[in-house]
Amino acid sequence: MSKLSEIDAWLGDRLPALLAGHQVPGAAIAVLAGGEVIDHAAGVLNKHTGVESTVDSVFQIGSITKVWTATLAMQLVDEGLLDLDRPVRSYLPEFALADEDAAARITVRQLACHTAGFEGDIFTDTGVGDDCVAKLVATLSEVPQLFPPGEMFSYNNAGYCVLGRIVEVLHGASWDQCVREHLFAPLGLTHAAAGPYDAIRYRAAIGHLKANPADEPQPAPVWALARSNAPAGSTLAMRPRDLLTFVRMQLNEGKADDGTRVLAPESVHAMREQQVPVPDLGTMGRAWGLGWMLFDRPDGRLIGHDGGTLGQSSYLRVVPDRDVAVALVTNGGNPVRLYLEIFRKVLGELAGVELPALPAPNPAATPADGSRYVGRYSSRVADTVVSQDEEGKLWIERTPKGIFAEAGVGKPDKAQLLGWQGDSLVARHAQLPGEYLVHAFAGDDGTGRAQYLHTGRADRRVD
């Protein structure tokens, strides 16, 4: 029996129990190895309806969409219509931010690798019309700059909406239409949806949320986030097999299964080249390419992306040198533990790649002097206060605000900050019992205090 056949049998036997053990209502997974794909599904798509998950069910892929948007941009590079190193205003003259100098200097490349430097969690709902992305970009004129363009990495959803708008302008069509015509069609995808009006044609999963961490997950009140954030990952849905068809094109030097040229080989490789290092955040990867997260391990090259929407989580990992890829889509519960249990088995057996352990406290690394960390850090979606008590313990208190507070996503939470490694500390995860979230403290405000609290996004010190 081949290794892939062994994985096939293991998934068929174990997947339902794994879902139950991690409170995941439903999931689907596909594995690519040596050009062959296997897929499995278990659980239900909606706990209220009891509709079962199948391998042809579509789940939202969330921010994995960013790799698709980057691919659309690279197709325009191939056509000579887009230069990654030209300012955004070369293509969007109206592009404006609160910082005029930054808005004039930000390049397309900086959008694609999250180094543009402006605050990125902008989820304004600008309607469902084909002009919704353009309207969202127009709302950015008051968005503040966190740091000079190109200085560091800070995950930026709004930056990908701007990149998606450039795609729209150069193609003369909505982002949804672009992804259908320039990726779905040439790849021959049969179960992929650019939004809810497409997804309703298929057996579609709905996300499940918990009112409190100890509760059972229940169906989310709505299916998707705002269409205006589609280029960043708010609406794209598909079955994992179709996601791996996209990956197979990336592994096949930009050619679809039928030989159709979708992307130039130079662009395929450019997307995997390191553009910016990432602070040590545990599971987020060591660097970023153009769209791709770079997780390279001592035992092999590893790229991928994760995604999360309203109760749906997705995980994609690719080992290019071994022709191995795994795509997992879920609709609630504790998907992180599910992902780790499955991917460690699959990637270890098929590619010899070992995933790192989840971050855990290292008491010996807890700083005695918390003066570098203590203070208030802020973004449009949360205020975070780091304090140190009389016993020397460090605490972090995060209060959602703006759209997250209005939507009831997350609640004020206080947890102890514990050592992990260097300037990266950990605190228990508010939404995932038993998990720890890494908080990296970066920069210097001139007095020895950290300038940024980095959890993937760089929240700036304000006090």
C-alpha positions as a Markdown table, in Angstrom:
| # | Residue | x | y | z |
|---|---|---|---|---|
| 1 | Met | 0.0 | 0.0 | 0.0 |
| 2 | Ser | 1.3 | 3.4 | -1.0 |
| 3 | Lys | 1.7 | 6.2 | 1.6 |
| 4 | Leu | -1.1 | 8.1 | 0.0 |
| 5 | Ser | -3.4 | 5.1 | 0.3 |
| 6 | Glu | -2.5 | 4.7 | 3.9 |
| 7 | Ile | -3.4 | 8.4 | 4.5 |
| 8 | Asp | -6.6 | 7.8 | 2.6 |
| 9 | Ala | -7.6 | 4.9 | 4.8 |
| 10 | Trp | -6.5 | 6.8 | 8.0 |
| 11 | Leu | -8.7 | 9.8 | 7.1 |
| 12 | Gly | -11.7 | 7.6 | 6.2 |
| 13 | Asp | -11.4 | 5.9 | 9.6 |
| 14 | Arg | -10.5 | 8.8 | 11.8 |
| 15 | Leu | -12.0 | 12.0 | 10.5 |
| 16 | Pro | -15.5 | 11.7 | 12.1 |
| 17 | Ala | -14.0 | 11.1 | 15.5 |
| 18 | Leu | -11.4 | 13.9 | 15.1 |
| 19 | Leu | -14.2 | 16.3 | 14.3 |
| 20 | Ala | -16.2 | 15.2 | 17.4 |
| 21 | Gly | -13.2 | 15.5 | 19.6 |
| 22 | His | -12.6 | 19.1 | 18.6 |
| 23 | Gln | -16.2 | 20.2 | 18.5 |
| 24 | Val | -16.0 | 20.9 | 14.7 |
| 25 | Pro | -19.5 | 20.5 | 13.2 |
| 26 | Gly | -18.3 | 19.7 | 9.7 |
| 27 | Ala | -15.2 | 19.6 | 7.6 |
| 28 | Ala | -13.8 | 18.5 | 4.3 |
| 29 | Ile | -10.2 | 17.8 | 3.4 |
| 30 | Ala | -8.2 | 17.1 | 0.2 |
| 31 | Val | -4.7 | 15.8 | -0.1 |
| 32 | Leu | -2.4 | 16.1 | -3.2 |
| 33 | Ala | 0.6 | 13.8 | -3.6 |
| 34 | Gly | 2.4 | 12.9 | -6.8 |
| 35 | Gly | -0.4 | 14.4 | -9.0 |
| 36 | Glu | -3.1 | 12.3 | -7.3 |
| 37 | Val | -5.8 | 13.8 | -5.1 |
| 38 | Ile | -7.8 | 12.1 | -2.4 |
| 39 | Asp | -10.6 | 13.8 | -0.4 |
| 40 | His | -12.9 | 13.1 | 2.6 |
| 41 | Ala | -15.7 | 14.9 | 4.5 |
| 42 | Ala | -17.5 | 14.4 | 7.7 |
| 43 | Gly | -20.0 | 16.1 | 10.0 |
| 44 | Val | -22.7 | 18.5 | 9.1 |
| 45 | Leu | -22.8 | 21.8 | 7.2 |
| 46 | Asn | -25.4 | 23.3 | 9.5 |
| 47 | Lys | -26.4 | 22.1 | 12.9 |
| 48 | His | -29.8 | 23.5 | 12.5 |
| 49 | Thr | -30.6 | 21.7 | 9.3 |
| 50 | Gly | -28.5 | 18.6 | 9.8 |
| 51 | Val | -27.3 | 18.6 | 6.1 |
| 52 | Glu | -24.3 | 16.4 | 5.9 |
| 53 | Ser | -20.9 | 17.5 | 4.7 |
| 54 | Thr | -19.7 | 15.9 | 1.5 |
| 55 | Val | -16.5 | 16.1 | -0.6 |
| 56 | Asp | -18.4 | 18.4 | -3.0 |
| 57 | Ser | -19.6 | 20.8 | -0.3 |
| 58 | Val | -18.3 | 24.3 | -0.5 |
| 59 | Phe | -16.8 | 26.1 | 2.5 |
| 60 | Gln | -15.4 | 29.6 | 2.7 |
| 61 | Ile | -11.6 | 29.7 | 2.3 |
| 62 | Gly | -11.3 | 33.2 | 4.0 |
| 63 | Ser | -7.9 | 34.8 | 3.6 |
| 64 | Ile | -6.5 | 32.0 | 1.5 |
| 65 | Thr | -8.3 | 34.2 | -1.1 |
| 66 | Lys | -5.3 | 36.6 | -0.8 |
| 67 | Val | -3.2 | 34.1 | -2.8 |
| 68 | Trp | -5.8 | 34.2 | -5.5 |
| 69 | Thr | -5.9 | 38.0 | -5.6 |
| 70 | Ala | -2.1 | 38.1 | -5.7 |
| 71 | Thr | -2.3 | 35.6 | -8.6 |
| 72 | Leu | -4.7 | 37.9 | -10.5 |
| 73 | Ala | -2.2 | 40.7 | -10.0 |
| 74 | Met | 0.7 | 38.6 | -11.2 |
| 75 | Gln | -1.3 | 37.7 | -14.4 |
| 76 | Leu | -1.5 | 41.4 | -15.0 |
| 77 | Val | 2.3 | 41.6 | -14.5 |
| 78 | Asp | 2.7 | 38.9 | -17.1 |
| 79 | Glu | 0.6 | 40.9 | -19.5 |
| 80 | Gly | 2.8 | 44.0 | -19.0 |
| 81 | Leu | -0.2 | 45.9 | -17.5 |
| 82 | Leu | 1.1 | 46.1 | -13.9 |
| 83 | Asp | 4.4 | 47.0 | -12.4 |
| 84 | Leu | 4.7 | 45.9 | -8.7 |
| 85 | Asp | 7.2 | 48.6 | -7.9 |
| 86 | Arg | 5.2 | 51.5 | -9.2 |
| 87 | Pro | 3.1 | 53.6 | -6.7 |
| 88 | Val | -0.5 | 52.5 | -6.3 |
| 89 | Arg | -1.5 | 56.0 | -7.6 |
| 90 | Ser | -0.1 | 55.0 | -11.0 |
| 91 | Tyr | -3.2 | 52.8 | -11.3 |
| 92 | Leu | -5.6 | 54.4 | -8.7 |
| 93 | Pro | -4.9 | 58.2 | -8.8 |
| 94 | Glu | -7.7 | 58.7 | -6.3 |
| 95 | Phe | -6.0 | 56.5 | -3.6 |
| 96 | Ala | -5.9 | 58.5 | -0.4 |
| 97 | Leu | -4.9 | 57.9 | 3.3 |
| 98 | Ala | -4.7 | 60.1 | 6.3 |
| 99 | Asp | -1.0 | 60.4 | 5.6 |
| 100 | Glu | -0.6 | 62.0 | 2.2 |
| 101 | Asp | 3.1 | 61.3 | 1.8 |
| 102 | Ala | 2.6 | 57.6 | 2.5 |
| 103 | Ala | -0.4 | 57.4 | 0.1 |
| 104 | Ala | 1.8 | 58.8 | -2.6 |
| 105 | Arg | 4.7 | 56.4 | -2.0 |
| 106 | Ile | 3.0 | 53.0 | -1.3 |
| 107 | Thr | 3.7 | 50.5 | -4.1 |
| 108 | Val | 1.7 | 47.7 | -5.4 |
| 109 | Arg | 4.3 | 45.2 | -4.1 |
| 110 | Gln | 3.9 | 46.6 | -0.6 |
| 111 | Leu | 0.1 | 45.9 | -0.8 |
| 112 | Ala | 0.9 | 42.3 | -1.8 |
| 113 | Cys | 3.3 | 41.6 | 1.0 |
| 114 | His | 1.6 | 43.5 | 3.8 |
| 115 | Thr | 4.2 | 46.3 | 4.2 |
| 116 | Ala | 2.1 | 49.3 | 3.1 |
| 117 | Gly | 2.0 | 50.4 | 6.8 |
| 118 | Phe | -1.6 | 51.7 | 7.1 |
| 119 | Glu | -4.1 | 50.2 | 9.4 |
| 120 | Gly | -5.6 | 47.2 | 7.7 |
| 121 | Asp | -8.6 | 45.9 | 9.6 |
| 122 | Ile | -11.2 | 48.0 | 7.7 |
| 123 | Phe | -14.3 | 46.0 | 7.1 |
| 124 | Thr | -16.8 | 48.7 | 6.1 |
| 125 | Asp | -19.8 | 47.3 | 4.3 |
| 126 | Thr | -20.3 | 49.4 | 1.2 |
| 127 | Gly | -23.2 | 47.3 | -0.2 |
| 128 | Val | -23.5 | 44.4 | -2.7 |
| 129 | Gly | -23.1 | 46.2 | -6.0 |
| 130 | Asp | -20.2 | 45.7 | -8.4 |
| 131 | Asp | -18.8 | 49.1 | -7.1 |
| 132 | Cys | -18.5 | 47.9 | -3.5 |
| 133 | Val | -14.7 | 47.5 | -3.6 |
| 134 | Ala | -14.2 | 50.9 | -5.2 |
| 135 | Lys | -16.4 | 52.4 | -2.5 |
| 136 | Leu | -14.4 | 50.7 | 0.3 |
| 137 | Val | -11.1 | 52.1 | -1.1 |
| 138 | Ala | -12.7 | 55.5 | -1.2 |
| 139 | Thr | -13.3 | 55.3 | 2.6 |
| 140 | Leu | -9.6 | 54.9 | 3.4 |
| 141 | Ser | -8.8 | 58.6 | 3.2 |
| 142 | Glu | -9.0 | 58.9 | 7.0 |
| 143 | Val | -7.2 | 55.6 | 7.8 |
| 144 | Pro | -4.0 | 56.3 | 9.8 |
| 145 | Gln | -0.4 | 55.2 | 8.9 |
| 146 | Leu | 1.2 | 53.0 | 11.5 |
| 147 | Phe | 4.7 | 53.1 | 10.1 |
| 148 | Pro | 6.5 | 54.3 | 6.9 |
| 149 | Pro | 5.8 | 52.2 | 3.8 |
| 150 | Gly | 8.1 | 49.2 | 3.5 |
| 151 | Glu | 9.4 | 49.4 | 7.1 |
| 152 | Met | 7.9 | 46.2 | 8.5 |
| 153 | Phe | 5.2 | 43.5 | 8.1 |
| 154 | Ser | 1.7 | 44.1 | 9.4 |
| 155 | Tyr | -1.2 | 42.0 | 8.1 |
| 156 | Asn | -3.4 | 44.3 | 6.0 |
| 157 | Asn | -6.9 | 43.2 | 4.8 |
| 158 | Ala | -7.6 | 46.7 | 3.4 |
| 159 | Gly | -4.4 | 46.6 | 1.5 |
| 160 | Tyr | -5.6 | 43.5 | -0.4 |
| 161 | Cys | -8.9 | 45.3 | -1.1 |
| 162 | Val | -6.8 | 48.1 | -2.7 |
| 163 | Leu | -4.9 | 45.4 | -4.7 |
| 164 | Gly | -8.2 | 43.9 | -5.7 |
| 165 | Arg | -9.4 | 47.3 | -6.9 |
| 166 | Ile | -6.3 | 47.6 | -9.1 |
| 167 | Val | -7.2 | 44.3 | -10.6 |
| 168 | Glu | -10.7 | 45.6 | -11.3 |
| 169 | Val | -9.5 | 48.8 | -12.9 |
| 170 | Leu | -7.0 | 47.1 | -15.2 |
| 171 | His | -9.5 | 44.4 | -16.2 |
| 172 | Gly | -12.5 | 46.7 | -16.4 |
| 173 | Ala | -14.6 | 44.3 | -14.3 |
| 174 | Ser | -15.6 | 43.5 | -10.7 |
| 175 | Trp | -13.2 | 41.4 | -8.6 |
| 176 | Asp | -15.8 | 38.6 | -8.6 |
| 177 | Gln | -16.0 | 38.5 | -12.4 |
| 178 | Cys | -12.2 | 38.6 | -12.6 |
| 179 | Val | -11.7 | 35.6 | -10.4 |
| 180 | Arg | -14.4 | 33.7 | -12.3 |
| 181 | Glu | -13.0 | 34.5 | -15.8 |
| 182 | His | -9.3 | 34.5 | -15.1 |
| 183 | Leu | -9.0 | 31.7 | -12.6 |
| 184 | Phe | -12.1 | 29.6 | -12.2 |
| 185 | Ala | -12.6 | 29.2 | -16.0 |
| 186 | Pro | -9.1 | 28.4 | -17.1 |
| 187 | Leu | -8.6 | 26.0 | -14.2 |
| 188 | Gly | -11.8 | 24.2 | -15.0 |
| 189 | Leu | -13.2 | 24.5 | -11.4 |
| 190 | Thr | -16.6 | 23.0 | -11.0 |
| 191 | His | -17.4 | 23.7 | -7.3 |
| 192 | Ala | -16.2 | 27.2 | -6.6 |
| 193 | Ala | -18.2 | 30.3 | -5.7 |
| 194 | Ala | -17.2 | 34.0 | -5.7 |
| 195 | Gly | -20.0 | 34.9 | -3.3 |
| 196 | Pro | -23.3 | 33.8 | -1.8 |
| 197 | Tyr | -25.2 | 34.1 | -5.1 |
| 198 | Asp | -22.8 | 31.5 | -6.5 |
| 199 | Ala | -22.5 | 29.4 | -3.3 |
| 200 | Ile | -26.3 | 28.8 | -3.1 |
| 201 | Arg | -26.0 | 26.6 | -6.2 |
| 202 | Tyr | -23.9 | 24.1 | -4.2 |
| 203 | Arg | -24.1 | 22.3 | -0.9 |
| 204 | Ala | -22.8 | 25.2 | 1.2 |
| 205 | Ala | -21.5 | 25.2 | 4.7 |
| 206 | Ile | -22.4 | 27.9 | 7.2 |
| 207 | Gly | -20.0 | 29.0 | 10.0 |
| 208 | His | -20.7 | 28.2 | 13.7 |
| 209 | Leu | -19.8 | 30.4 | 16.6 |
| 210 | Lys | -19.7 | 30.2 | 20.4 |
| 211 | Ala | -21.3 | 32.8 | 22.6 |
| 212 | Asn | -18.7 | 31.7 | 25.2 |
| 213 | Pro | -15.6 | 29.5 | 24.9 |
| 214 | Ala | -17.2 | 26.6 | 26.9 |
| 215 | Asp | -20.4 | 26.6 | 24.8 |
| 216 | Glu | -21.3 | 24.4 | 21.9 |
| 217 | Pro | -20.9 | 26.1 | 18.5 |
| 218 | Gln | -24.1 | 27.3 | 16.9 |
| 219 | Pro | -24.8 | 28.5 | 13.3 |
| 220 | Ala | -23.7 | 32.0 | 12.6 |
| 221 | Pro | -26.4 | 34.6 | 12.1 |
| 222 | Val | -25.2 | 35.4 | 8.5 |
| 223 | Trp | -23.3 | 33.4 | 5.8 |
| 224 | Ala | -20.7 | 35.9 | 4.7 |
| 225 | Leu | -18.8 | 39.1 | 5.6 |
| 226 | Ala | -19.2 | 42.2 | 3.5 |
| 227 | Arg | -18.6 | 41.8 | -0.3 |
| 228 | Ser | -16.5 | 44.9 | -0.2 |
| 229 | Asn | -13.7 | 42.8 | 1.4 |
| 230 | Ala | -13.9 | 40.0 | -1.2 |
| 231 | Pro | -10.4 | 40.5 | -2.5 |
| 232 | Ala | -9.1 | 40.0 | 1.1 |
| 233 | Gly | -11.2 | 36.9 | 1.8 |
| 234 | Ser | -14.8 | 37.7 | 2.8 |
| 235 | Thr | -16.8 | 35.6 | 0.2 |
| 236 | Leu | -14.8 | 33.1 | -1.8 |
| 237 | Ala | -15.9 | 29.5 | -1.2 |
| 238 | Met | -15.1 | 26.1 | -2.8 |
| 239 | Arg | -14.5 | 22.5 | -2.1 |
| 240 | Pro | -11.0 | 21.5 | -1.1 |
| 241 | Arg | -10.4 | 19.5 | -4.3 |
| 242 | Asp | -10.9 | 22.7 | -6.3 |
| 243 | Leu | -8.6 | 24.6 | -4.0 |
| 244 | Leu | -5.9 | 22.0 | -4.7 |
| 245 | Thr | -6.5 | 22.4 | -8.5 |
| 246 | Phe | -5.4 | 26.0 | -8.0 |
| 247 | Val | -2.4 | 24.7 | -6.1 |
| 248 | Arg | -1.5 | 22.2 | -8.7 |
| 249 | Met | -1.4 | 25.0 | -11.3 |
| 250 | Gln | 1.1 | 26.8 | -9.0 |
| 251 | Leu | 3.2 | 23.6 | -8.7 |
| 252 | Asn | 3.0 | 23.0 | -12.5 |
| 253 | Glu | 4.9 | 26.2 | -13.4 |
| 254 | Gly | 1.6 | 28.1 | -13.9 |
| 255 | Lys | -0.2 | 25.6 | -16.2 |
| 256 | Ala | -3.7 | 24.2 | -15.6 |
| 257 | Asp | -4.3 | 20.5 | -15.8 |
| 258 | Asp | -5.3 | 20.8 | -19.5 |
| 259 | Gly | -2.1 | 22.7 | -20.3 |
| 260 | Thr | -3.7 | 26.1 | -20.4 |
| 261 | Arg | -1.1 | 28.8 | -19.4 |
| 262 | Val | -2.6 | 30.6 | -16.3 |
| 263 | Leu | 0.5 | 32.2 | -14.9 |
| 264 | Ala | 4.1 | 32.6 | -16.2 |
| 265 | Pro | 6.7 | 30.4 | -14.4 |
| 266 | Glu | 8.6 | 33.5 | -13.4 |
| 267 | Ser | 5.5 | 34.9 | -11.6 |
| 268 | Val | 4.9 | 31.5 | -9.9 |
| 269 | His | 8.4 | 31.6 | -8.4 |
| 270 | Ala | 8.3 | 35.3 | -7.6 |
| 271 | Met | 5.2 | 34.7 | -5.4 |
| 272 | Arg | 7.2 | 32.3 | -3.3 |
| 273 | Glu | 10.2 | 34.6 | -2.8 |
| 274 | Gln | 10.6 | 36.2 | 0.6 |
| 275 | Gln | 9.5 | 39.8 | 0.6 |
| 276 | Val | 9.6 | 40.6 | 4.3 |
| 277 | Pro | 10.4 | 38.7 | 7.5 |
| 278 | Val | 7.7 | 38.3 | 10.1 |
| 279 | Pro | 8.1 | 38.7 | 13.8 |
| 280 | Asp | 8.2 | 35.4 | 15.7 |
| 281 | Leu | 4.5 | 34.7 | 16.2 |
| 282 | Gly | 4.6 | 30.9 | 16.5 |
| 283 | Thr | 2.3 | 29.5 | 13.8 |
| 284 | Met | 2.2 | 32.5 | 11.4 |
| 285 | Gly | 5.3 | 31.6 | 9.4 |
| 286 | Arg | 8.8 | 33.2 | 9.3 |
| 287 | Ala | 8.2 | 35.4 | 6.3 |
| 288 | Trp | 5.8 | 36.6 | 3.5 |
| 289 | Gly | 6.0 | 36.3 | -0.2 |
| 290 | Leu | 3.5 | 37.8 | -2.7 |
| 291 | Gly | 0.3 | 36.3 | -1.3 |
| 292 | Trp | 2.0 | 33.2 | 0.2 |
| 293 | Met | 3.0 | 32.7 | 3.8 |
| 294 | Leu | 6.4 | 31.1 | 4.0 |
| 295 | Phe | 6.7 | 28.5 | 6.7 |
| 296 | Asp | 10.0 | 27.0 | 5.6 |
| 297 | Arg | 11.2 | 24.3 | 8.0 |
| 298 | Pro | 14.6 | 22.8 | 8.4 |
| 299 | Asp | 13.2 | 19.6 | 6.9 |
| 300 | Gly | 11.6 | 21.2 | 3.8 |
| 301 | Arg | 10.2 | 24.2 | 2.0 |
| 302 | Leu | 6.7 | 24.9 | 3.2 |
| 303 | Ile | 4.3 | 27.6 | 2.0 |
| 304 | Gly | 0.6 | 28.2 | 2.5 |
| 305 | His | -2.1 | 30.4 | 4.0 |
| 306 | Asp | -4.8 | 30.2 | 6.6 |
| 307 | Gly | -8.3 | 31.7 | 6.5 |
| 308 | Gly | -11.1 | 32.7 | 8.9 |
| 309 | Thr | -14.5 | 34.2 | 8.3 |
| 310 | Leu | -17.7 | 34.1 | 10.4 |
| 311 | Gly | -17.2 | 30.7 | 12.1 |
| 312 | Gln | -15.4 | 29.1 | 9.1 |
| 313 | Ser | -11.6 | 28.3 | 9.2 |
| 314 | Ser | -9.4 | 27.0 | 6.4 |
| 315 | Tyr | -5.8 | 25.8 | 6.2 |
| 316 | Leu | -3.6 | 25.2 | 3.2 |
| 317 | Arg | 0.0 | 23.9 | 3.2 |
| 318 | Val | 2.1 | 23.1 | 0.2 |
| 319 | Val | 5.5 | 21.4 | 0.0 |
| 320 | Pro | 6.6 | 22.5 | -3.5 |
| 321 | Asp | 9.7 | 20.3 | -3.7 |
| 322 | Arg | 7.7 | 17.1 | -2.8 |
| 323 | Asp | 4.6 | 17.9 | -4.9 |
| 324 | Val | 2.5 | 17.6 | -1.7 |
| 325 | Ala | -0.4 | 19.8 | -0.6 |
| 326 | Val | -3.2 | 19.6 | 2.0 |
| 327 | Ala | -6.3 | 21.7 | 2.2 |
| 328 | Leu | -8.7 | 21.6 | 5.1 |
| 329 | Val | -11.9 | 23.6 | 5.4 |
| 330 | Thr | -14.1 | 23.7 | 8.6 |
| 331 | Asn | -17.1 | 25.4 | 10.0 |
| 332 | Gly | -16.5 | 26.0 | 13.7 |
| 333 | Gly | -15.4 | 24.5 | 17.0 |
| 334 | Asn | -11.6 | 24.2 | 17.7 |
| 335 | Pro | -10.2 | 23.9 | 14.2 |
| 336 | Val | -6.6 | 24.7 | 15.1 |
| 337 | Arg | -6.2 | 21.4 | 17.0 |
| 338 | Leu | -7.9 | 19.5 | 14.2 |
| 339 | Tyr | -5.6 | 21.1 | 11.7 |
| 340 | Leu | -2.5 | 20.3 | 13.7 |
| 341 | Glu | -3.5 | 16.7 | 14.3 |
| 342 | Ile | -4.3 | 16.0 | 10.6 |
| 343 | Phe | -1.5 | 18.0 | 9.0 |
| 344 | Arg | 1.2 | 16.6 | 11.3 |
| 345 | Lys | 0.2 | 13.1 | 10.2 |
| 346 | Val | -0.2 | 13.9 | 6.5 |
| 347 | Leu | 2.8 | 16.2 | 6.0 |
| 348 | Gly | 5.0 | 14.0 | 8.1 |
| 349 | Glu | 4.1 | 10.8 | 6.2 |
| 350 | Leu | 4.0 | 12.2 | 2.7 |
| 351 | Ala | 6.6 | 15.0 | 2.8 |
| 352 | Gly | 8.8 | 14.4 | 5.8 |
| 353 | Val | 7.9 | 17.8 | 7.1 |
| 354 | Glu | 7.3 | 18.3 | 10.8 |
| 355 | Leu | 5.1 | 21.1 | 12.0 |
| 356 | Pro | 6.2 | 23.1 | 15.1 |
| 357 | Ala | 4.4 | 22.8 | 18.4 |
| 358 | Leu | 1.9 | 25.4 | 19.4 |
| 359 | Pro | 3.3 | 28.2 | 21.5 |
| 360 | Ala | 3.3 | 27.4 | 25.2 |
| 361 | Pro | 4.5 | 29.4 | 28.2 |
| 362 | Asn | 8.1 | 29.3 | 29.2 |
| 363 | Pro | 8.1 | 30.7 | 32.8 |
| 364 | Ala | 11.9 | 31.1 | 32.7 |
| 365 | Ala | 11.6 | 33.6 | 29.9 |
| 366 | Thr | 9.0 | 35.8 | 31.7 |
| 367 | Pro | 10.6 | 39.2 | 32.1 |
| 368 | Ala | 10.9 | 40.5 | 35.6 |
| 369 | Asp | 11.0 | 44.1 | 34.4 |
| 370 | Gly | 7.9 | 44.8 | 32.4 |
| 371 | Ser | 8.6 | 48.5 | 31.7 |
| 372 | Arg | 9.3 | 47.8 | 28.0 |
| 373 | Tyr | 5.8 | 46.3 | 27.5 |
| 374 | Val | 3.6 | 48.2 | 29.9 |
| 375 | Gly | 1.3 | 50.7 | 28.2 |
| 376 | Arg | -1.7 | 51.1 | 25.9 |
| 377 | Tyr | -1.8 | 50.0 | 22.3 |
| 378 | Ser | -4.6 | 50.8 | 19.9 |
| 379 | Ser | -6.1 | 50.0 | 16.5 |
| 380 | Arg | -9.5 | 50.6 | 14.9 |
| 381 | Val | -10.8 | 47.3 | 16.2 |
| 382 | Ala | -9.4 | 47.0 | 19.7 |
| 383 | Asp | -7.7 | 48.8 | 22.6 |
| 384 | Thr | -5.1 | 46.8 | 24.5 |
| 385 | Val | -3.6 | 47.6 | 27.9 |
| 386 | Val | -0.5 | 45.9 | 29.2 |
| 387 | Ser | 0.1 | 46.3 | 33.0 |
| 388 | Gln | 2.3 | 44.9 | 35.7 |
| 389 | Asp | 1.0 | 44.3 | 39.2 |
| 390 | Glu | 2.7 | 44.6 | 42.6 |
| 391 | Glu | 3.8 | 40.9 | 42.4 |
| 392 | Gly | 5.5 | 41.6 | 39.1 |
| 393 | Lys | 3.0 | 39.7 | 37.0 |
| 394 | Leu | 2.3 | 41.1 | 33.5 |
| 395 | Trp | -1.3 | 41.3 | 32.3 |
| 396 | Ile | -2.9 | 42.1 | 29.0 |
| 397 | Glu | -6.4 | 43.4 | 28.6 |
| 398 | Arg | -8.0 | 43.7 | 25.2 |
| 399 | Thr | -11.3 | 45.5 | 24.5 |
| 400 | Pro | -12.9 | 45.1 | 21.1 |
| 401 | Lys | -14.2 | 48.3 | 19.5 |
| 402 | Gly | -15.6 | 49.5 | 16.2 |
| 403 | Ile | -17.1 | 46.9 | 13.9 |
| 404 | Phe | -16.0 | 44.0 | 16.1 |
| 405 | Ala | -17.7 | 45.4 | 19.1 |
| 406 | Glu | -20.8 | 46.2 | 17.1 |
| 407 | Ala | -20.9 | 42.6 | 15.7 |
| 408 | Gly | -20.3 | 41.1 | 19.1 |
| 409 | Val | -17.2 | 39.3 | 17.8 |
| 410 | Gly | -15.1 | 38.8 | 20.9 |
| 411 | Lys | -15.5 | 40.3 | 24.4 |
| 412 | Pro | -13.3 | 42.3 | 26.7 |
| 413 | Asp | -10.7 | 39.8 | 28.0 |
| 414 | Lys | -7.9 | 40.0 | 30.6 |
| 415 | Ala | -5.1 | 37.3 | 30.8 |
| 416 | Gln | -1.6 | 37.0 | 32.2 |
| 417 | Leu | 1.3 | 37.5 | 29.9 |
| 418 | Leu | 3.9 | 34.8 | 30.2 |
| 419 | Gly | 7.4 | 34.3 | 28.7 |
| 420 | Trp | 7.9 | 32.4 | 25.5 |
| 421 | Gln | 11.0 | 33.5 | 23.7 |
| 422 | Gly | 12.8 | 36.9 | 23.5 |
| 423 | Asp | 10.4 | 39.8 | 23.1 |
| 424 | Ser | 7.6 | 37.4 | 22.2 |
| 425 | Leu | 5.3 | 36.7 | 25.1 |
| 426 | Val | 2.1 | 34.5 | 25.3 |
| 427 | Ala | -1.3 | 34.8 | 26.9 |
| 428 | Arg | -4.2 | 32.4 | 26.8 |
| 429 | His | -6.4 | 32.7 | 23.8 |
| 430 | Ala | -9.7 | 34.3 | 24.6 |
| 431 | Gln | -11.7 | 32.2 | 22.0 |
| 432 | Leu | -9.8 | 29.0 | 22.1 |
| 433 | Pro | -9.6 | 27.3 | 25.5 |
| 434 | Gly | -6.2 | 25.8 | 26.2 |
| 435 | Glu | -4.4 | 27.7 | 23.4 |
| 436 | Tyr | -2.0 | 30.6 | 23.7 |
| 437 | Leu | -1.6 | 33.6 | 21.5 |
| 438 | Val | 1.8 | 35.1 | 20.8 |
| 439 | His | 2.3 | 38.8 | 21.4 |
| 440 | Ala | 5.5 | 40.2 | 20.0 |
| 441 | Phe | 6.7 | 43.5 | 21.2 |
| 442 | Ala | 8.6 | 45.4 | 18.5 |
| 443 | Gly | 10.4 | 48.6 | 17.9 |
| 444 | Asp | 11.4 | 51.3 | 20.4 |
| 445 | Asp | 9.6 | 54.5 | 21.2 |
| 446 | Gly | 12.9 | 56.3 | 22.1 |
| 447 | Thr | 12.7 | 55.5 | 25.8 |
| 448 | Gly | 13.3 | 51.8 | 25.6 |
| 449 | Arg | 9.6 | 50.9 | 25.5 |
| 450 | Ala | 8.1 | 48.8 | 22.7 |
| 451 | Gln | 6.6 | 50.9 | 19.9 |
| 452 | Tyr | 4.3 | 48.1 | 18.6 |
| 453 | Leu | 2.3 | 45.2 | 20.0 |
| 454 | His | 2.4 | 42.7 | 17.2 |
| 455 | Thr | 0.0 | 39.8 | 16.9 |
| 456 | Gly | 0.2 | 39.7 | 13.1 |
| 457 | Arg | -1.1 | 43.2 | 13.1 |
| 458 | Ala | 1.1 | 45.9 | 14.5 |
| 459 | Asp | -0.9 | 47.9 | 17.0 |
| 460 | Arg | 0.9 | 51.2 | 17.8 |
| 461 | Arg | 1.6 | 52.4 | 21.3 |
| 462 | Val | -0.6 | 55.3 | 22.2 |
| 463 | Asp | 0.4 | 55.7 | 25.9 |
